[in-house]
Amino acid sequence: MRLWHKYLIDVLPRQQLMGQWRECCLIARQINVLGRPNHILVNRIMDYDIKHFIAYGRAIYHEMKRRGYKCDFNKFMRYFPDQEIVESDLSQLFPDWHDSTYLYICYYNLLEKYKCGAIQYEEWVPIEIKTHMRQF
């Protein structure tokens, strides 16, 4: 379980994007039921205002819709009934977490998936281009 770096959302391969949506919904449920997520790689969500996670979930939702995938934002938001949906600039989300080090971590995680055949070449190229344009 992980939140892919916010900078990679628009180039995530199909499987990772769809998995991210499922994980966002699971994390939202855990926060609602347990008061926190229950995984070492995402527990840091609680270091930030919940609005960061909601904005991240909304960005995943919008990318899913942009690609024509079916998803329902209400499935995510039902766990945050008292929260207002606020437009947020992705660059402002999760400072000190979604930084260049975390981008490296996510990049190499995806690279490993590519080298093992879980990500196709056509899906890898946009990741490679975007991350190298950023110059880490």
C-alpha positions as CSV (number, residue, x, y, z in Angstrom):
1,M,0.0,0.0,0.0
2,R,1.4,3.4,-1.0
3,L,0.3,6.8,-2.3
4,W,2.1,7.2,-5.5
5,H,3.9,10.6,-5.7
6,K,1.4,13.3,-6.6
7,Y,3.6,14.3,-9.6
8,L,3.1,10.9,-11.2
9,I,-0.7,10.7,-11.1
10,D,-1.2,11.6,-14.7
11,V,1.3,9.1,-16.0
12,L,0.6,6.1,-13.7
13,P,0.0,3.0,-15.7
14,R,-3.6,1.7,-15.8
15,Q,-3.1,-1.0,-13.2
16,Q,-1.4,1.3,-10.7
17,L,-4.0,4.1,-11.2
18,M,-6.9,1.7,-10.6
19,G,-5.1,0.2,-7.7
20,Q,-4.5,3.6,-6.3
21,W,-8.2,4.4,-6.4
22,R,-9.0,1.2,-4.5
23,E,-6.3,2.0,-2.0
24,C,-7.6,5.6,-1.5
25,C,-11.0,4.2,-0.7
26,L,-9.5,1.6,1.7
27,I,-7.5,4.2,3.4
28,A,-10.5,6.5,3.7
29,R,-12.5,3.6,5.3
30,Q,-9.6,2.9,7.7
31,I,-9.5,6.5,8.8
32,N,-13.3,6.5,9.2
33,V,-13.4,3.3,11.2
34,L,-10.1,3.2,13.0
35,G,-9.3,6.9,13.1
36,R,-6.1,6.3,11.1
37,P,-4.8,4.2,8.3
38,N,-3.1,1.0,9.2
39,H,0.0,0.7,7.0
40,I,3.6,1.9,7.5
41,L,3.8,3.5,4.0
42,V,0.6,5.6,4.4
43,N,0.4,6.3,8.1
44,R,2.0,9.7,7.3
45,I,-1.3,10.9,6.0
46,M,-2.2,11.7,9.6
47,D,0.7,14.2,9.8
48,Y,-1.4,16.4,7.5
49,D,-4.8,18.0,7.5
50,I,-7.3,15.5,6.1
51,K,-7.9,17.9,3.2
52,H,-4.6,16.9,1.7
53,F,-5.7,13.3,1.4
54,I,-9.2,14.3,0.1
55,A,-7.5,16.5,-2.5
56,Y,-5.2,13.6,-3.5
57,G,-8.2,11.2,-3.7
58,R,-10.0,13.8,-5.9
59,A,-6.9,14.0,-8.2
60,I,-6.9,10.2,-8.6
61,Y,-10.6,10.3,-9.3
62,H,-10.3,13.0,-11.9
63,E,-7.5,11.1,-13.7
64,M,-9.6,8.0,-13.7
65,K,-12.5,10.0,-15.3
66,R,-10.1,11.7,-17.8
67,R,-9.1,8.2,-19.0
68,G,-12.7,7.0,-19.2
69,Y,-12.6,4.7,-16.3
70,K,-15.8,4.3,-14.2
71,C,-15.5,5.3,-10.6
72,D,-17.7,7.1,-8.1
73,F,-16.2,9.9,-6.0
74,N,-19.1,9.4,-3.5
75,K,-17.6,6.0,-2.6
76,F,-14.5,7.9,-1.3
77,M,-16.3,10.9,0.2
78,R,-18.8,8.8,2.2
79,Y,-16.1,8.3,4.7
80,F,-15.7,12.1,5.1
81,P,-19.3,13.3,5.4
82,D,-18.4,16.4,7.3
83,Q,-15.6,17.5,5.0
84,E,-16.0,20.2,2.4
85,I,-14.4,19.4,-0.9
86,V,-11.9,22.2,-1.7
87,E,-10.0,22.7,-4.9
88,S,-6.3,22.2,-4.1
89,D,-3.1,22.7,-6.0
90,L,-1.3,19.3,-6.1
91,S,2.0,21.0,-5.6
92,Q,0.8,22.1,-2.1
93,L,-0.1,18.6,-1.0
94,F,2.0,16.6,1.5
95,P,5.0,18.9,1.8
96,D,8.0,17.1,3.3
97,W,6.6,13.7,2.2
98,H,5.9,14.0,-1.6
99,D,9.3,15.5,-2.1
100,S,12.1,14.6,-4.6
101,T,13.3,11.7,-2.4
102,Y,9.8,10.2,-2.4
103,L,9.6,10.8,-6.2
104,Y,12.8,8.7,-6.5
105,I,11.3,6.0,-4.4
106,C,8.2,5.8,-6.5
107,Y,10.1,6.1,-9.8
108,Y,12.3,3.1,-8.9
109,N,9.4,1.1,-7.6
110,L,7.7,1.6,-11.0
111,L,11.0,0.9,-12.8
112,E,11.2,-2.4,-11.1
113,K,7.7,-3.3,-12.2
114,Y,8.6,-2.3,-15.7
115,K,11.8,-4.4,-15.7
116,C,9.8,-7.4,-14.4
117,G,7.2,-7.1,-17.1
118,A,4.3,-5.7,-15.0
119,I,4.4,-2.4,-16.8
120,Q,4.4,-2.3,-20.6
121,Y,6.9,-0.2,-22.6
122,E,4.1,2.2,-23.8
123,E,3.1,2.8,-20.2
124,W,6.7,3.2,-19.0
125,V,7.7,5.9,-21.6
126,P,5.5,8.7,-20.1
127,I,6.9,8.0,-16.6
128,E,10.5,8.1,-17.9
129,I,9.9,11.3,-19.9
130,K,8.1,13.1,-17.0
131,T,10.6,12.1,-14.3
132,H,13.7,13.0,-16.4
133,M,12.2,16.3,-17.4
134,R,11.9,17.0,-13.7
135,Q,15.6,16.3,-13.1
136,F,14.8,14.9,-9.6
